[in-house]
């Protein structure tokens, strides 16, 4: 597909980017987990202290895919990219757009001296797993994903951790 333009995201892209993020969450049956507001998303990407960057894929001036990443630091490996989301809208899948976005992100990491890139894929998402396998990644079966949510009231500093 030659009419695909891959470029760095700009502030005006945030609304369609968030729509794609919601589309991904719906595909993963977790739309209820998307709690970020447009304002917070914009601030986190284009505010005074941006924490994420992204590439977008455009076809006929419509954003049809994104690759959103941020910096990660490994005490063993140094600076690494973390690929948070690679999304192509459903009707445009199978047209090499995801590959172009992924390749642009990898090239960005290489040209900016990152030591590598990390990402997650759901164990049941076979199309994504098969896509990533083409890049010969290392799948890690040793580490568990862990997160703590601060905003929903499940954690506070007074809580005691007991073994």
C-alpha positions as CSV (number, residue, x, y, z in Angstrom):
1,X,0.0,0.0,0.0
2,X,2.0,3.0,-1.3
3,X,-0.4,5.8,-0.2
4,X,0.4,5.2,3.5
5,X,2.3,8.1,5.2
6,X,4.2,7.3,8.4
7,X,5.0,10.4,10.4
8,X,5.6,11.6,14.0
9,X,2.4,12.3,15.8
10,X,1.4,16.0,16.5
11,X,-1.0,17.4,19.0
12,X,-3.9,17.5,16.5
13,X,-3.6,13.7,16.1
14,X,-4.6,13.0,19.7
15,X,-8.4,12.6,19.1
16,X,-8.0,9.9,16.4
17,X,-5.2,8.3,18.3
18,X,-7.4,8.0,21.4
19,X,-10.1,6.5,19.2
20,X,-7.7,3.8,18.0
21,X,-6.6,3.1,21.6
22,X,-10.3,2.6,22.5
23,X,-10.7,0.3,19.4
24,X,-7.8,-1.8,20.7
25,X,-9.2,-1.9,24.2
26,X,-12.6,-3.0,22.7
27,X,-10.8,-5.8,20.7
28,X,-9.1,-6.9,24.0
29,X,-12.5,-6.8,25.7
30,X,-11.2,-4.2,28.2
31,X,-12.8,-0.9,27.0
32,X,-13.9,-0.2,30.6
33,X,-10.2,-0.1,31.5
34,X,-9.5,3.0,29.4
35,X,-9.9,5.8,31.9
36,X,-7.4,8.4,30.4
37,X,-9.1,11.7,29.4
38,X,-8.3,13.5,26.2
39,X,-6.8,16.3,28.3
40,X,-4.5,14.0,30.2
41,X,-3.5,12.2,27.0
42,X,-2.6,15.5,25.3
43,X,-0.7,16.8,28.3
44,X,1.3,13.5,28.6
45,X,2.3,13.7,25.0
46,X,2.6,17.4,24.3
47,X,2.6,19.2,27.6
48,X,5.5,20.7,29.5
49,X,7.0,17.3,30.3
50,X,6.0,14.8,27.6
51,X,6.3,11.1,28.5
52,X,5.3,9.5,25.3
53,X,6.0,9.8,21.6
54,X,4.2,8.2,18.6
55,X,4.2,7.6,15.0
56,X,0.9,7.7,13.1
57,X,-0.1,6.0,9.8
58,X,-2.2,8.2,7.5
59,X,-4.1,7.1,4.4
60,X,-5.9,9.9,2.5
61,X,-5.3,12.3,5.5
62,X,-7.0,9.8,7.9
63,X,-5.1,8.3,10.8
64,X,-5.5,4.6,10.5
65,X,-2.7,3.4,12.8
66,X,-0.4,4.3,15.6
67,X,2.7,3.2,17.4
68,X,3.0,4.8,20.8
69,X,6.2,4.4,22.8
70,X,8.0,5.8,25.8
71,X,11.4,5.7,27.4
72,X,12.3,2.8,29.8
73,X,15.5,2.4,31.6
74,X,17.1,-1.0,32.5
75,X,19.9,-1.1,35.0
76,X,21.2,-4.1,33.0
77,X,20.7,-2.8,29.4
78,X,20.5,1.0,29.6
79,X,18.0,3.1,27.7
80,X,15.2,1.1,26.0
81,X,12.1,1.9,24.2
82,X,8.8,0.6,25.5
83,X,6.2,0.0,22.8
84,X,2.9,0.7,24.6
85,X,0.5,0.3,21.7
86,X,0.7,-0.7,18.0
87,X,-2.7,-0.4,16.6
88,X,-4.1,-0.5,13.0
89,X,-7.8,0.1,12.6
90,X,-9.6,-3.2,11.7
91,X,-10.6,-2.3,8.2
92,X,-7.0,-1.5,7.3
93,X,-5.3,-4.6,8.7
94,X,-3.4,-6.9,6.4
95,X,-2.0,-4.0,4.3
96,X,1.5,-3.8,5.9
97,X,0.6,-0.7,7.9
98,X,1.5,-2.3,11.2
99,X,4.9,-3.4,9.7
100,X,5.6,0.2,8.6
101,X,4.7,1.6,12.0
102,X,6.7,-1.0,13.8
103,X,9.7,-0.5,11.5
104,X,9.6,3.2,12.0
105,X,9.6,2.7,15.8
106,X,12.5,0.3,15.6
107,X,14.5,2.7,13.4
108,X,13.7,5.5,15.8
109,X,15.1,3.4,18.7
110,X,18.2,2.4,16.7
111,X,19.0,5.9,15.5
112,X,18.6,7.4,19.0
113,X,21.0,4.9,20.6
114,X,18.4,2.8,22.6
115,X,19.7,-0.6,23.5
116,X,16.4,-2.3,22.4
117,X,12.7,-2.3,22.6
118,X,10.3,-4.1,24.9
119,X,6.5,-4.6,24.6
120,X,3.8,-6.9,25.7
121,X,1.3,-9.1,23.8
122,X,-1.7,-10.9,25.2
123,X,-1.2,-14.7,25.2
124,X,-4.4,-15.2,23.2
125,X,-3.7,-12.6,20.5
126,X,-2.3,-15.0,17.9
127,X,-2.4,-12.5,15.0
128,X,-0.2,-10.1,17.0
129,X,2.1,-12.9,18.2
130,X,2.6,-14.2,14.7
131,X,3.3,-10.6,13.5
132,X,6.0,-10.1,16.2
133,X,7.6,-13.5,15.5
134,X,8.7,-12.2,12.1
135,X,11.1,-10.0,14.0
136,X,12.6,-12.9,16.0
137,X,11.9,-11.4,19.4
138,X,12.7,-13.0,22.7
139,X,9.4,-14.1,24.4
140,X,9.9,-14.0,28.2
141,X,8.0,-16.6,30.2
142,X,9.8,-16.0,33.5
143,X,8.5,-12.5,34.5
144,X,5.0,-11.7,35.7
145,X,3.3,-8.4,34.9
146,X,2.6,-6.4,38.0
147,X,0.9,-3.0,38.4
148,X,-0.5,-0.9,41.2
149,X,-3.3,1.6,40.5
150,X,-3.2,4.8,42.5
151,X,-6.4,6.4,41.3
152,X,-9.0,3.9,42.1
153,X,-8.5,3.8,45.9
154,X,-7.1,0.3,46.1
155,X,-3.7,1.6,47.3
156,X,-2.7,4.0,50.0
157,X,0.4,4.5,52.0
158,X,-1.2,3.4,55.2
159,X,-1.8,-0.1,53.8
160,X,0.3,-2.8,55.4
161,X,1.9,-5.5,53.3
162,X,1.8,-8.8,55.0
163,X,3.6,-12.0,53.7
